[in-house]
């Protein structure tokens, strides 16, 4: 969402870097991680595009309905995937939030911000993402568990089967990626 130019560019950089890292995570040997990384890459790049300062680029009017359709479809996919695990519900909320922001952007006069959106829905989403950011931040705190003879630290699925974990399979990097997108989503919602 378009705020001051400096914060807009910081959001662009954060979201684009997160999207790029998520693309690299798609090289994981674990299918579930590849799927999640693909959706997160799409979200990261779309958020980067939304954060470009309006003085530099204002998307054409047709872009917002395209955003709504793309993230509506991604939300349906997340809803379908939620049958196998509730962690997909966060993707559903994220996709729904992107649809909401696209609809608000399409309906706002000259894409002016701070004057549109449903305050109750925006407030609810702000509360959700604040909780998500705090919880994800806490989960990034390193924990060493003792199993058998010595300490064991996380390393992802590859480490559990005796293979060294690749950097794309490291859960703490995926969490850091999700944390940065949660923070960016909070910043974007604050401008509504």
Contact map, one row per residue, 1 for C-alpha under 8 A:
111000010000000000000000000000000000000000000000011110000000000000000000000000000000000000000000000000000000000010000000000000000000000000000000000000000000000000000000000000000000000000011011
111110010000000000000000000000000000000000000000011111000000000000000000000000000000000000000000000000000000000010000000000000000000000000000000000000000000000000000000000000000000000000000010
111110110000000000000000000000000000000000000000000010000000000000000000000000000000000000000000000000000000000010000000000000000000000000000000000000000000000000000000000000000000000000000010
011111110000000000000000000000000000000000000000000010000000000000000000000000000000000000000000000000000000000000000000000000000000000000000000000000000000000000000000000000000000000000000000
011111111000000000000000000000000000000000000000000010100000000000000000000000000000000000000000000000000000000000000000000000000000000000000000000000000000000000000000000000000000000000000000
000111111100000000000000000000000000000000000000000000000000000000000000000000000000000000000000000000000000000000000000000000000000000000000000000000000000000000000000000000000000000000000000
001111111110000000000000000000000000000000000000000000000000000000000000000000000000000000000000000000000000000000000000000000000000000000000000000000000000000000000000000000000000000000000000
111111111111000000000000000000000000000000000000001110000000000000000000000000000000000000000000000000000000000000000000000000000000000000000000000000000000000000000000000000000000000000000000
000011111111100000000000000000000000000000000000001110000000000000000000000000000000000000000000000000000000000000000000000000000000000000000000000000000000000000000000000000000000000000000000
000001111111110000000000000000000000000000000000000000000000000000000000000000000000000000000000000000000000000000000000000000000000000000000000000000000000000000000000000000000000000000000000
000000111111111000000000000000000000000000000001001000000000000000000000000000000000000000000000000000000000000000000000000000000000000000000000000000000000000000000000000000000000000100000000
000000011111111100000000000000000000000000000011101100000000000000000000000000000000000000000000000000000000000000000000000000000000000000000000000000000000000000000000000000000000000000000000
000000001111111110000000000000000000000000000001000000000000000000000000000000000000000000000000000000000000000000000000000000000000000000000000000000000000000000000000000000000000000000000000
000000000111111111000000000000000000000000000001000000000000000000000000000000000000000000000000000000000000000000000000000000000000000000000000000000000000000000000000000000000001000100000000
000000000011111111100000000000000000000000011011000000000000000000000000000000000000000000000000000000000000000000000000000000000000000000000000000000000000000000000000000000000001100100000000
000000000001111111110000000000000000000000011001000000000000000000000000000000000000000000000000000000000000000000000000000000000000000000000000000000000000000000000000000000000000000000000000
000000000000111111111000000000000000000000010000000000000000000000000000000000000000000000000000000000000000000000000000000000000000000000000000000000000000000000000000000000000000000000000000
000000000000011111111100000000000000000010010000000000000000000000000000000000000000000000000000000000000000000000000000000000000000000000000000000000000000000000000000000000001001100000000000
000000000000001111111110000000000000000111111000000000000000000000000000000000000000000000000000000000000000000000000000000000000000000000000000000000000000000000000000000000000000000000000000
000000000000000111111111000000000000000010001000000000000000000000000000000000000000000000000000000000000000000000000000000000000000000000000000000000000000000000000000000000000000000000000000
000000000000000011111111100000000000000010000000000000000000000000000000000000000000000000000000000000000000000000000000000000000000000000000000000000000000000000000000000000001000000000000000
000000000000000001111111110000000000110110000000000000000000000000000000000000000000000000000000000000000000000000000000000000000000000000000000000000000000000000000000000001001000000000000000
000000000000000000111111111000000000110010000000000000000000000000000000000000000000000000000000000000000000000000000000000000000000000000000000000000000000000000000000000000000000000000000000
000000000000000000011111111000000000000000000000000000000000000000000000000000000000000000000000000000000000000000000000000000000000000000000000000000000000000000000001000000000000000000000000
000000000000000000001111111100001100100000000000000000000000000000000000000000000000000000000000000000000000000000000000000000000000000000000000000000000000000000000001100000000000000000000000
000000000000000000000111111100001110110000000000000000000000000000000000000000000000000000000000000000000000000000000000000000000000000000000000000000000000000000000001000000000000000000000000
000000000000000000000011111110000100000000000000000000000000000000000000000000000000000000000000000000000000000000000000000000000000000000000000000000000000000000000001000000000000000000000000
000000000000000000000000111111101100000000000000000000000000000000000000000000000000000000000000000000000000000000000000000000000000000000000000000000000000000000000101100000000000000000000000
000000000000000000000000001111100100000000000000000000000000000000000000000000000000000000000000000000000000000000000000000000000000000000000000000000000000000000000000100000000000000000000000
000000000000000000000000000111111100000000000000000000000000000000000000000000000000000000000000000000000000000000000000000000000000000000000000000000000000100000000000100000000000000000000000
000000000000000000000000000111111110000000000000000000000000000000000000000000000000000000000000000000000000000000000000000000000000000000000000000000000000000000000000000000000000000000000000
000000000000000000000000000001111111000000000000000000000000000000000000000000000000000000000000000000000000000000000000000000000000000000000000000000000000000000000000000000000000000000000000
000000000000000000000000110101111111100000000000000000000000000000000000000000000000000000000000000000000000000000000000000000000000000000000000000000000000000000000000100000000000000000000000
000000000000000000000000111111111111110000000000000000000000000000000000000000000000000000000000000000000000000000000000000000000000000000000000000000000000000000000000000000000000000000000000
000000000000000000000000010000111111111000000000000000000000000000000000000000000000000000000000000000000000000000000000000000000000000000000000000000000000000000000000000000000000000000000000
000000000000000000000000000000011111111100000000000000000000000000000000000000000000000000000000000000000000000000000000000000000000000000000000000000000000000000000000000000000000000000000000
000000000000000000000110110000001111111110000000000000000000000000000000000000000000000000000000000000000000000000000000000000000000000000000000000000000000000000000000000000000000000000000000
000000000000000000000110010000000111111111000000000000000000000000000000000000000000000000000000000000000000000000000000000000000000000000000000000000000000000000000000000000000000000000000000
000000000000000000000000000000000011111111100000000000000000000000000000010000000000000000000000000000000000000000000000000000000000000000000000000000000000000000000000000000000000000000000000
000000000000000000100100000000000001111111110000000000000000000000000000000000000000000000000000000000000000000000000000000000000000000000000000000000000000000000000000000000000100000000000000
000000000000000001111110000000000000111111111000000000000000000000000000000000000000000000000000000000000000000000000000000000000000000000000000000000000000000000000000000000000000000000000000
000000000000000000100000000000000000011111111100000000000000000000000000000000000000000000000000000000000000000000000000000000000000000000000000000000000000000000000000000000000000000000000000
000000000000000000100000000000000000001111111110000000000000000000000000000000000000000000000010000000000000000000000000000000000000000000000000000000000000000000000000000000000000000000000000
000000000000001111100000000000000000000111111111000000000000000000000000000000000000000000000000000000000000000000000000000000000000000000000000000000000000000000000000000000000000100000000000
000000000000001100110000000000000000000011111111100000000000000000000000000000000000000000000000000000000000000000000000000000000000000000000000000000000000000000000000000000000000000000000000
000000000000000000000000000000000000000001111111110000000000000000000000000000000000000000000000000000000000000000000000000000000000000000000000000000000000000000000000000000000000000000000000
000000000001001000000000000000000000000000111111111000000000000000000000000000000000000000000000000000000000000000000000000000000000000000000000000000000000000000000000000000000000000110000000
000000000011111100000000000000000000000000011111111100000000000000000000000000000000000000000000000000000000000000000000000000000000000000000000000000000000000000000000000000000000000000000000
000000000001000000000000000000000000000000001111111100000000000000000000000000000000000000000000000000000000000000000000000000000000000000000000000000000000000000000000000000000000000000000000
110000000000000000000000000000000000000000000111111100000000000000000000000000000000000000000000000000000000000000000000000000000000000000000000000000000000000000000000000000000000000000000000
110000011011000000000000000000000000000000000011111110000000000000000000000000000000000000000000000000000000000000000000000000000000000000000000000000000000000000000000000000000000000000010000
110000011001000000000000000000000000000000000001111111011000000000000000000000000000000000000000000000000000000000000000000000000000000000000000000000000000000000000000000000000000000000000000
111110011000000000000000000000000000000000000000001111111100000000000000000000000000000000000000000000000000000000000000000000000000000000000000000000000000000000000000000000000000000000000000
010000000000000000000000000000000000000000000000000111111100000000000000000000000000000000000000000000000000000000000000000000000000000000000000000000000000000000000000000000000000000000000000
000010000000000000000000000000000000000000000000000011111100000000000000000000000000000000000000000000000000000000000000000000000000000000000000000000000000000000000000000000000000000000000000
000000000000000000000000000000000000000000000000000111111100000000000000000000000000000000000000000000000000000000000000000000000000000000000000000000000000000000000000000000000000000000000000
000000000000000000000000000000000000000000000000000111111110000000000000000000000000000000000000000000000000000000000000000000000000000000000000000000000000000000000000000000000000000000000000
000000000000000000000000000000000000000000000000000011111111000000000000000000000000000000000000000000000000000000000000000000000000000000000000000000000000000000000000000000000000000000000000
000000000000000000000000000000000000000000000000000000001111101000000000000000000000000000000000000000000000000000000000000000000000000000000000000000000000000000000000000000000000000000000000
000000000000000000000000000000000000000000000000000000000111111100000000000000000000000000000000000000000000000000000000000000000000000000000000000000000000000000000000000000000000000000000000
000000000000000000000000000000000000000000000000000000000011111110000000000000000000000000000000000000000100000000000000000000000000000000000000000000000000000000000000000000000000000000000000
000000000000000000000000000000000000000000000000000000000001111111000000000000000000000000000000000000000000000000000000000000000000000000000000000000000000000000000000000000000000000000000000
000000000000000000000000000000000000000000000000000000000011111111100000000000000000000000000000000000000000000000000000000000000000000000000000000000000000000000000000000000000000000000000000
000000000000000000000000000000000000000000000000000000000001111111110000000000000000000000000000000001101100000000000000000000000000000000000000000000000000000000000000000000000000000000000000
000000000000000000000000000000000000000000000000000000000000111111111000000000000000000000000000000001100100000000000000000000000000000000000000000000000000000000000000000000000000000000000000
000000000000000000000000000000000000000000000000000000000000011111111100000000000000000000000000000000000000000000000000000000000000000000000000000000000000000000000000000000000000000000000000
000000000000000000000000000000000000000000000000000000000000001111111110000000000000000000000000011001000000000000000000000000000000000000000000000000000000000000000000000000000000000000000000
000000000000000000000000000000000000000000000000000000000000000111111111000000000000000000000000011101100000000000000000000000000000000000000000000000000000000000000000000000000000000000000000
000000000000000000000000000000000000000000000000000000000000000011111111100000000000000000000000001000000000000000000000000000000000000000000000000000000000000000000000000000000000000000000000
000000000000000000000000000000000000000000000000000000000000000001111111110000000000000000000000000000000000000000000000000000000000000000000000000000000000000000000000000000000000000000000000
000000000000000000000000000000000000000000000000000000000000000000111111111000000000000000000011011000000000000000000000000000000000000000000000000000000000000000000000000000000000000000000000
000000000000000000000000000000000000000000000000000000000000000000011111111100000000000000000011001000000000000000000000000000000000000000000000000000000000000000000000000000000000000000000000
000000000000000000000000000000000000000000000000000000000000000000001111111110000000000000000000000000000000000000000000000000000000000000000000000000000000000000000000000000000000000000000000
000000000000000000000000000000000000001000000000000000000000000000000111111111000000000000010010000000000000000000000000000000000000000000000000000000000000000000000000000000000000000000000000
000000000000000000000000000000000000000000000000000000000000000000000011111111100000000000111011000000000000000000000000000000000000000000000000000000000000000000000000000000000000000000000000
000000000000000000000000000000000000000000000000000000000000000000000001111111110000000000010000000000000000000000000000000000000000000000000000000000000000000000000000000000000000000000000000
000000000000000000000000000000000000000000000000000000000000000000000000111111111000000000000000000000000000000000000000000000000000000000000000000000000000000000000000000000000000000000000000
000000000000000000000000000000000000000000000000000000000000000000000000011111111100000110110000000000000000000000000000000000000000000000000000000000000000000000000000000000000000000000000000
000000000000000000000000000000000000000000000000000000000000000000000000001111111110000110010000000000000000000000000000000000000000000000000000000000000000000000000000000000000000000000000000
000000000000000000000000000000000000000000000000000000000000000000000000000111111110000000000000000000000000000000000000000000000000000000000000000000000000000000000000000000000000000000000000
000000000000000000000000000000000000000000000000000000000000000000000000000011111111100100000000000000000000000000000000000000000000000000000000000000000000000000000000000000000000000000000000
000000000000000000000000000000000000000000000000000000000000000000000000000001111111111110000000000000000000000000000000000000000000000000000000000000000000000000000000000000000000000000000000
000000000000000000000000000000000000000000000000000000000000000000000000000000111111110000000000000000000000000000000000000000000000000000000000000000000000000000000000000000000000000000000000
000000000000000000000000000000000000000000000000000000000000000000000000000000001111110000000000000000000000000000000000000000000000000000000000000000000000000000000000000000000000000000000000
000000000000000000000000000000000000000000000000000000000000000000000000000000001111111100000000000000000000000000000000000000000000000000000000000000000000000000000000000000000000000000000000
000000000000000000000000000000000000000000000000000000000000000000000000000000000111111111000000000000000000000000000000000000000000000000000000000000000000000000000000000000000000000000000000
000000000000000000000000000000000000000000000000000000000000000000000000000000000100111111100000000000000000000000000000000000000000000000000000000000000000000000000000000000000000000000000000
000000000000000000000000000000000000000000000000000000000000000000000000000001101100111111110000000000000000000000000000000000000000000000000000000000000000000000000000000000000000000000000000
000000000000000000000000000000000000000000000000000000000000000000000000000001100100011111111000000000000000000000000000000000000000000000000000000000000000000000000000000000000000000000000000
000000000000000000000000000000000000000000000000000000000000000000000000000000000000011111111100000000000000000000000000000000000000000000000000000000000000000000000000000000000000000000000000
000000000000000000000000000000000000000000000000000000000000000000000000001001000000001111111110000000000000000000000000000000000000000000000000000000000000000000000000000000000000000000000000
000000000000000000000000000000000000000000000000000000000000000000000000011101100000000111111111000000000000000000000000000000000000000000000000000000000000000000000000000000000000000000000000
000000000000000000000000000000000000000000000000000000000000000000000000001000000000000011111111100000000000000000000000000000000000000000000000000000000000000000000000000000000000000000000000
000000000000000000000000000000000000000000000000000000000000000000000000000000000000000001111111110000000000000000000000000000000000000000000000000000000000000000000000000000000000000000000000
000000000000000000000000000000000000000000100000000000000000000000000011011000000000000000111111111000000000000000000000000000000000000000000000000000000000000000000000000000000000000000000000
000000000000000000000000000000000000000000000000000000000000000000000011001000000000000000011111111100000000000000000000000000000000000000000000000000000000000000000000000000000000000000000000
000000000000000000000000000000000000000000000000000000000000000000000000000000000000000000001111111110000000000000000000000010000000000000000000000000000000000000000000000000000000000000000000
000000000000000000000000000000000000000000000000000000000000000000110010000000000000000000000111111111000000000000000000000000000000000000000000000000000000000000000000000000000000000000000000
000000000000000000000000000000000000000000000000000000000000000000111011000000000000000000000011111111100000000000000000000000000000000000000000000000000000000000000000000000000000000000000000
000000000000000000000000000000000000000000000000000000000000000000010000000000000000000000000001111111110000000000000000000000000000000000000000000000000000000000000000000000000000000000000000
000000000000000000000000000000000000000000000000000000000000000000000000000000000000000000000000111111111000000000001000000000000000000000000000000000000000000000000000000000000000000000001000
000000000000000000000000000000000000000000000000000000000000000110110000000000000000000000000000011111111100000000000000000000000000000000000000000000000000000000000000000000000000000000000000
000000000000000000000000000000000000000000000000000000000000000110010000000000000000000000000000001111111110000000000000000000000000000000000000000000000000000000000000000000000000000000000000
000000000000000000000000000000000000000000000000000000000000000000000000000000000000000000000000000111111111000000011000000000000000000000000000000000000000000000000000000000000000000000000000
000000000000000000000000000000000000000000000000000000000000000100000000000000000000000000000000000011111111001110000000000000000000000000000000000000000000000000000000000000000000000000000000
000000000000000000000000000000000000000000000000000000000000100110000000000000000000000000000000000001111111001000000000000000000000000000000000000000000000000000000000000000000000000000000000
000000000000000000000000000000000000000000000000000000000000000000000000000000000000000000000000000000111111101000000000000000000000000000000000000000000000000000000000000000000000000000000000
000000000000000000000000000000000000000000000000000000000000000000000000000000000000000000000000000000011111111110110000000000000000000000000000000000000000000000000000000000000000000000000000
000000000000000000000000000000000000000000000000000000000000000000000000000000000000000000000000000000000011111100000000000000000000000000000000000000000000000000000000000000000000000000000000
000000000000000000000000000000000000000000000000000000000000000000000000000000000000000000000000000000000001111100000000000000000000000000000000000000000000000000000000000000000000000000000000
000000000000000000000000000000000000000000000000000000000000000000000000000000000000000000000000000000001111111110000000000000000000000000000000000000000000000000000000000000000000000000000000
000000000000000000000000000000000000000000000000000000000000000000000000000000000000000000000000000000001001111111100000000000000000000000000000000000000000000000000000000000000000000000000000
111000000000000000000000000000000000000000000000000000000000000000000000000000000000000000000000000000001001001111110000000000000000000000000000000000000000000000000000000000000000000000000011
000000000000000000000000000000000000000000000000000000000000000000000000000000000000000000000000000000000000000111110000000000000000000000000000000000000000000000000000000000000000000000000011
000000000000000000000000000000000000000000000000000000000000000000000000000000000000000000000000000000000001000111111000000000000000000000000000000000000000000000000000000000000000000000000001
000000000000000000000000000000000000000000000000000000000000000000000000000000000000000000000000000000010001000011111100000000000000000000000000000000000000000000000000000000000000000000000001
000000000000000000000000000000000000000000000000000000000000000000000000000000000000000000000000000010010000000000111110110000000000000000000000000000000000000000000000000000000000000000000001
000000000000000000000000000000000000000000000000000000000000000000000000000000000000000000000000000000000000000000011111110000000000000000000000000000000000000000000000000000000000000000000000
000000000000000000000000000000000000000000000000000000000000000000000000000000000000000000000000000000000000000000001111111000000000000000000000000000000000000000000000000000000000000000000000
000000000000000000000000000000000000000000000000000000000000000000000000000000000000000000000000000000000000000000000111111100000000000000000000000000000000000000000000000000000000000000000000
000000000000000000000000000000000000000000000000000000000000000000000000000000000000000000000000000000000000000000001111111110000000000000000000000000000000000000000000000000000000000000000000
000000000000000000000000000000000000000000000000000000000000000000000000000000000000000000000000000000000000000000001111111111000000000000000000000000000000000000000000000000000000000000001001
000000000000000000000000000000000000000000000000000000000000000000000000000000000000000000000000000000000000000000000011111111100000000000000000000000000000000000000000000000000000000000000000
000000000000000000000000000000000000000000000000000000000000000000000000000000000000000000000000000000000000000000000001111111110000000000000000000000000000000000000000000000000000000000000000
000000000000000000000000000000000000000000000000000000000000000000000000000000000000000000000000100000000000000000000000111111111000000000000000000000000000000000000000000000000000000000001000
000000000000000000000000000000000000000000000000000000000000000000000000000000000000000000000000000000000000000000000000011111111100000000000000000000000000000000000000000000000000000001001100
000000000000000000000000000000000000000000000000000000000000000000000000000000000000000000000000000000000000000000000000001111111110000000000000000000000000000000000000000000000000000000000000
000000000000000000000000000000000000000000000000000000000000000000000000000000000000000000000000000000000000000000000000000111111111000000000000000000000000000000000000000000000000000000000000
000000000000000000000000000000000000000000000000000000000000000000000000000000000000000000000000000000000000000000000000000011111111100000000000000000000000000000000000000000000000011011000000
000000000000000000000000000000000000000000000000000000000000000000000000000000000000000000000000000000000000000000000000000001111111110000000000000000000000000000000000000000000000011001000000
000000000000000000000000000000000000000000000000000000000000000000000000000000000000000000000000000000000000000000000000000000111111111000000000000000000000000000000000000000000000000000000000
000000000000000000000000000000000000000000000000000000000000000000000000000000000000000000000000000000000000000000000000000000011111111100000000000000000000000000000000000000000000010000000000
000000000000000000000000000000000000000000000000000000000000000000000000000000000000000000000000000000000000000000000000000000001111111110000000000000000000000000000000000000000010011000000000
000000000000000000000000000000000000000000000000000000000000000000000000000000000000000000000000000000000000000000000000000000000111111111000000000000000000000000000000000000000000000000000000
000000000000000000000000000000000000000000000000000000000000000000000000000000000000000000000000000000000000000000000000000000000011111111100000000000000000000000000000000000000000000000000000
000000000000000000000000000000000000000000000000000000000000000000000000000000000000000000000000000000000000000000000000000000000001111111110000000000000000000000000000000000110110000000000000
000000000000000000000000000000000000000000000000000000000000000000000000000000000000000000000000000000000000000000000000000000000000111111111000000000000000000000000000000000010010000000000000
000000000000000000000000000000000000000000000000000000000000000000000000000000000000000000000000000000000000000000000000000000000000011111111000000000000000000000000000000000000000000000000000
000000000000000000000000000000000000000000000000000000000000000000000000000000000000000000000000000000000000000000000000000000000000001111111100000000000000000000000000000000100000000000000000
000000000000000000000000000000000000000000000000000000000000000000000000000000000000000000000000000000000000000000000000000000000000000111111100000000000000000000000000000100110000000000000000
000000000000000000000000000000000000000000000000000000000000000000000000000000000000000000000000000000000000000000000000000000000000000011111110000000000000000000000000000000000000000000000000
000000000000000000000000000000000000000000000000000000000000000000000000000000000000000000000000000000000000000000000000000000000000000000111111000000000000000000000000000000000000000000000000
000000000000000000000000000000000000000000000000000000000000000000000000000000000000000000000000000000000000000000000000000000000000000000001111100000001000000000000000000000000000000000000000
000000000000000000000000000000000000000000000000000000000000000000000000000000000000000000000000000000000000000000000000000000000000000000000111110000111100000000000000000000000000000000000000
000000000000000000000000000000000000000000000000000000000000000000000000000000000000000000000000000000000000000000000000000000000000000000000011111000111000000000000000000000000000000000000000
000000000000000000000000000000000000000000000000000000000000000000000000000000000000000000000000000000000000000000000000000000000000000000000001111111110000000000000000000000000000000000000000
000000000000000000000000000000000000000000000000000000000000000000000000000000000000000000000000000000000000000000000000000000000000000000000000111111110000000000000000000000000000000000000000
000000000000000000000000000000000000000000000000000000000000000000000000000000000000000000000000000000000000000000000000000000000000000000000000011111000000000000000000000000000000000000000000
000000000000000000000000000000000000000000000000000000000000000000000000000000000000000000000000000000000000000000000000000000000000000000000000011111100000000000000000000000000000000000000000
000000000000000000000000000000000000000000000000000000000000000000000000000000000000000000000000000000000000000000000000000000000000000000000000011111110000000000000000000000000000000000000000
000000000000000000000000000000000000000000000000000000000000000000000000000000000000000000000000000000000000000000000000000000000000000000000001111011111000000000000000000000000000000000000000
000000000000000000000000000000000000000000000000000000000000000000000000000000000000000000000000000000000000000000000000000000000000000000000001111001111100000000000000000000000000000000000000
000000000000000000000000000000000000000000000000000000000000000000000000000000000000000000000000000000000000000000000000000000000000000000000011100000111110000000000000000000000000000000000000
000000000000000000000000000000000000000000000000000000000000000000000000000000000000000000000000000000000000000000000000000000000000000000000001000000011111000000000000011000000000000000000000
000000000000000000000000000000000000000000000000000000000000000000000000000000000000000000000000000000000000000000000000000000000000000000000000000000001111111100011000111000000000000000000000
000000000000000000000000000000000000000000000000000000000000000000000000000000000000000000000000000000000000000000000000000000000000000000000000000000000111111100001000111000000000000000000000
000000000000000000000000000001000000000000000000000000000000000000000000000000000000000000000000000000000000000000000000000000000000000000000000000000000011111110001000100000000000000000000000
000000000000000000000000000000000000000000000000000000000000000000000000000000000000000000000000000000000000000000000000000000000000000000000000000000000011111111111100100000000000000000000000
000000000000000000000000000000000000000000000000000000000000000000000000000000000000000000000000000000000000000000000000000000000000000000000000000000000011111111111000000000000000000000000000
000000000000000000000000000000000000000000000000000000000000000000000000000000000000000000000000000000000000000000000000000000000000000000000000000000000011111111100000000000000000000000000000
000000000000000000000000000000000000000000000000000000000000000000000000000000000000000000000000000000000000000000000000000000000000000000000000000000000000111111100000000000000000000000000000
000000000000000000000000000000000000000000000000000000000000000000000000000000000000000000000000000000000000000000000000000000000000000000000000000000000000011111110000000000000000000000000000
000000000000000000000000000000000000000000000000000000000000000000000000000000000000000000000000000000000000000000000000000000000000000000000000000000000000011111111000000000000000000000000000
000000000000000000000000000000000000000000000000000000000000000000000000000000000000000000000000000000000000000000000000000000000000000000000000000000000010011001111100000000000000000000000000
000000000000000000000000000000000000000000000000000000000000000000000000000000000000000000000000000000000000000000000000000000000000000000000000000000000011111000111111110000000000000000000000
000000000000000000000000000100000000000000000000000000000000000000000000000000000000000000000000000000000000000000000000000000000000000000000000000000000000010000011111110000000000000000000000
000000000000000000000000000000000000000000000000000000000000000000000000000000000000000000000000000000000000000000000000000000000000000000000000000000000000000000001111110010000000000000000000
000000000000000000000001111100000000000000000000000000000000000000000000000000000000000000000000000000000000000000000000000000000000000000000000000000000000000000001111110010000000000000000000
000000000000000000000000100111001000000000000000000000000000000000000000000000000000000000000000000000000000000000000000000000000000000000000000000000000011110000001111111001000000000000000000
000000000000000000000000000000000000000000000000000000000000000000000000000000000000000000000000000000000000000000000000000000000000000000000000000000000111000000001111111111000000000000000000
000000000000000000000000000000000000000000000000000000000000000000000000000000000000000000000000000000000000000000000000000000000000000000000000000000000111000000000000111111100000000000000000
000000000000000000000000000000000000000000000000000000000000000000000000000000000000000000000000000000000000000000000000000000000000000000010000000000000000000000000000011111110000000000000000
000000000000000000000000000000000000000000000000000000000000000000000000000000000000000000000000000000000000000000000000000000000000000000000000000000000000000000000011011111111000000000000000
000000000000000000000100000000000000000000000000000000000000000000000000000000000000000000000000000000000000000000000000000000000000000000000000000000000000000000000000111111111100000000000000
000000000000000000000000000000000000000000000000000000000000000000000000000000000000000000000000000000000000000000000000000000000000000100110000000000000000000000000000001111111110000000000000
000000000000000000000000000000000000000000000000000000000000000000000000000000000000000000000000000000000000000000000000000000000000000110010000000000000000000000000000000111111111000000000000
000000000000000001001100000000000000000000000000000000000000000000000000000000000000000000000000000000000000000000000000000000000000000000000000000000000000000000000000000011111111100000000000
000000000000000000000000000000000000000100000000000000000000000000000000000000000000000000000000000000000000000000000000000000000000000100000000000000000000000000000000000001111111110000000000
000000000000000000000000000000000000000000000000000000000000000000000000000000000000000000000000000000000000000000000000000000000000100110000000000000000000000000000000000000111111111000000000
000000000000011001000000000000000000000000000000000000000000000000000000000000000000000000000000000000000000000000000000000000000000000000000000000000000000000000000000000000011111111100000000
000000000000001001000000000000000000000000010000000000000000000000000000000000000000000000000000000000000000000000000000000000000000000000000000000000000000000000000000000000001111111110000000
000000000000000000000000000000000000000000000000000000000000000000000000000000000000000000000000000000000000000000000000000000001101100000000000000000000000000000000000000000000111111111000000
000000000000000000000000000000000000000000000000000000000000000000000000000000000000000000000000000000000000000000000000000000001100100000000000000000000000000000000000000000000011111111100000
000000000010011000000000000000000000000000000010000000000000000000000000000000000000000000000000000000000000000000000000000000000000000000000000000000000000000000000000000000000001111111110000
000000000000000000000000000000000000000000000010000000000000000000000000000000000000000000000000000000000000000000000000000000001000000000000000000000000000000000000000000000000000111111111000
000000000000000000000000000000000000000000000000000000000000000000000000000000000000000000000000000000000000000000000000000001001100000000000000000000000000000000000000000000000000011111111100
000000000000000000000000000000000000000000000000000000000000000000000000000000000000000000000000000000000000000000000000000000000000000000000000000000000000000000000000000000000000001111111110
100000000000000000000000000000000000000000000000001000000000000000000000000000000000000000000000000000000000000000000000000000000000000000000000000000000000000000000000000000000000000111111111
100000000000000000000000000000000000000000000000000000000000000000000000000000000000000000000000000010000000000000000000010011000000000000000000000000000000000000000000000000000000000011111111
000000000000000000000000000000000000000000000000000000000000000000000000000000000000000000000000000000000000000000000000000001000000000000000000000000000000000000000000000000000000000001111111
111000000000000000000000000000000000000000000000000000000000000000000000000000000000000000000000000000000000000011000000000000000000000000000000000000000000000000000000000000000000000000111111
100000000000000000000000000000000000000000000000000000000000000000000000000000000000000000000000000000000000000011111000010000000000000000000000000000000000000000000000000000000000000000011111
